[in-house]
């Protein structure tokens, strides 16, 4: 019983760690690099930091919304966080649980931005020659990575059952 509680706390600590990593990266880059006034900070030939405030969702979808959209997207994000937590309580797979809590940490980072700033702060810009990918943040990486690992885990489980 105690071992299970410790495991559950470690999952929650993982989410808090992801949230804090996302928050501190945004704070550091905005405060110390002053991305708002410098424009683009060139890091390597394929990586830049640039401040993008995204009022919409992934890939700039719904970016023309108003303040009511901000609250609707925030409420939906919070519902998703609760669903991911519920799913984690039902999943027998430790890998899926870890992935869900990584996603929860990322979702918390983005919903925090939306509630405090009205927009999600994105800053990582990857590019190759003249092809630029969408600008994203640490929270987005956590959400995508967590989702990808869940897909792999669920696929592996379904192949093992056959």
C-alpha positions in Angstrom: 0.0 0.0 0.0 2.7 2.5 1.0 4.8 1.5 -2.1 1.8 2.2 -4.4 1.4 5.7 -2.8 5.1 6.4 -3.2 4.8 5.4 -6.9 1.8 7.7 -7.4 3.6 10.6 -5.8 6.6 10.0 -8.0 4.3 10.3 -11.1 2.9 13.6 -9.7 6.4 14.8 -9.1 7.2 14.0 -12.7 4.3 16.2 -13.9 5.5 19.0 -11.6 9.0 18.7 -12.9 7.8 18.9 -16.6 5.7 22.0 -15.7 8.6 23.7 -13.9 11.0 22.9 -16.7 8.6 24.5 -19.2 7.8 27.5 -17.0 11.5 28.1 -16.1 12.6 27.8 -19.8 10.0 30.4 -20.8 10.8 32.7 -17.9 14.6 32.5 -18.6 14.3 33.2 -22.3 11.9 36.1 -21.9 13.8 37.6 -19.0 17.4 37.1 -19.9 17.3 37.0 -23.7 14.6 39.5 -23.9 13.1 37.7 -26.9 10.3 40.3 -27.2 12.7 43.0 -28.3 15.5 41.1 -29.9 13.4 39.1 -32.3 15.4 36.0 -33.0 18.3 34.5 -31.1 20.4 32.3 -33.3 21.6 29.2 -31.4 22.8 26.9 -34.2 22.4 26.6 -37.9 19.1 24.7 -37.3 17.8 26.1 -34.0 16.6 29.6 -33.1 14.7 31.1 -30.2 11.9 33.4 -31.2 9.0 34.7 -29.1 5.6 33.6 -30.5 2.4 34.1 -28.4 -0.1 31.6 -29.6 -3.7 32.3 -28.7 -4.9 29.2 -30.5 -4.0 25.5 -30.2 -1.3 23.4 -31.9 0.1 24.6 -35.2 -1.6 28.0 -34.8 -5.1 26.5 -35.3 -7.8 28.9 -33.9 -5.3 31.7 -33.6 -7.8 34.4 -34.4 -10.0 33.8 -31.4 -11.1 36.3 -28.8 -11.0 36.2 -24.9 -13.9 33.8 -24.7 -12.0 31.3 -26.8 -9.1 31.7 -24.2 -11.4 30.5 -21.4 -13.0 27.8 -23.5 -9.6 26.4 -24.5 -8.4 26.7 -20.8 -11.5 24.8 -19.6 -11.1 22.1 -22.2 -7.4 21.7 -21.3 -8.2 21.3 -17.6 -10.8 18.7 -18.5 -8.2 16.8 -20.6 -5.8 17.0 -17.7 -8.4 15.4 -15.4 -9.1 12.7 -18.0 -5.4 11.9 -18.4 -5.2 11.6 -14.6 -8.2 9.3 -14.6 -6.8 7.2 -17.4 -3.5 6.9 -15.4 -5.5 5.4 -12.5 -7.0 2.7 -14.7 -3.9 1.8 -16.8 -2.0 -1.3 -15.8 1.0 -0.2 -17.8 3.7 1.7 -16.0 5.0 3.1 -19.3 1.6 4.4 -20.2 1.2 6.0 -16.7 4.6 7.7 -17.0 3.6 9.0 -20.4 0.3 10.3 -19.2 2.0 12.2 -16.4 4.5 13.7 -18.8 1.6 14.8 -20.9 -0.2 16.2 -17.8 3.0 18.3 -17.0 3.0 19.7 -20.5 -0.7 20.4 -20.5 -0.3 22.2 -17.2 2.5 24.4 -18.7 0.3 25.5 -21.6 -2.8 26.0 -19.6 -0.9 28.1 -17.1 0.3 30.3 -20.0 -3.2 30.6 -21.3 -4.7 31.5 -17.9 -1.9 34.0 -16.9 -0.9 35.6 -20.3 -4.0 34.8 -22.4 -1.7 33.0 -24.9 0.7 30.1 -24.9 4.4 31.2 -25.0 6.3 29.3 -27.8 10.0 29.9 -28.5 11.8 26.9 -30.1 12.2 27.3 -33.8 13.7 24.4 -35.7 14.6 24.7 -39.4 16.5 22.9 -42.1 17.7 25.0 -45.1 14.6 27.2 -45.9 12.0 24.9 -44.2 10.9 26.1 -40.8 8.9 23.9 -38.5 6.2 25.4 -36.2 7.5 27.2 -33.2 6.9 25.2 -30.0 7.9 24.9 -26.3 9.0 22.3 -23.7 5.3 21.6 -22.8 4.6 20.8 -26.4 7.5 18.4 -26.6 6.2 16.7 -23.4 2.7 16.3 -24.8 3.9 14.9 -28.2 6.5 12.6 -26.6 4.0 11.3 -24.1 1.4 10.7 -26.8 4.0 8.9 -29.0 5.2 6.6 -26.2 1.5 5.7 -25.4 0.9 4.8 -29.0 4.0 2.6 -29.0 3.0 1.0 -25.7 -0.6 0.4 -26.8 0.6 -1.1 -30.1 3.0 -3.3 -28.3 0.3 -4.5 -25.9 -2.1 -5.3 -28.8 0.6 -7.2 -30.6 1.5 -9.2 -27.5 -2.2 -10.2 -27.0 -2.5 -11.6 -30.5 
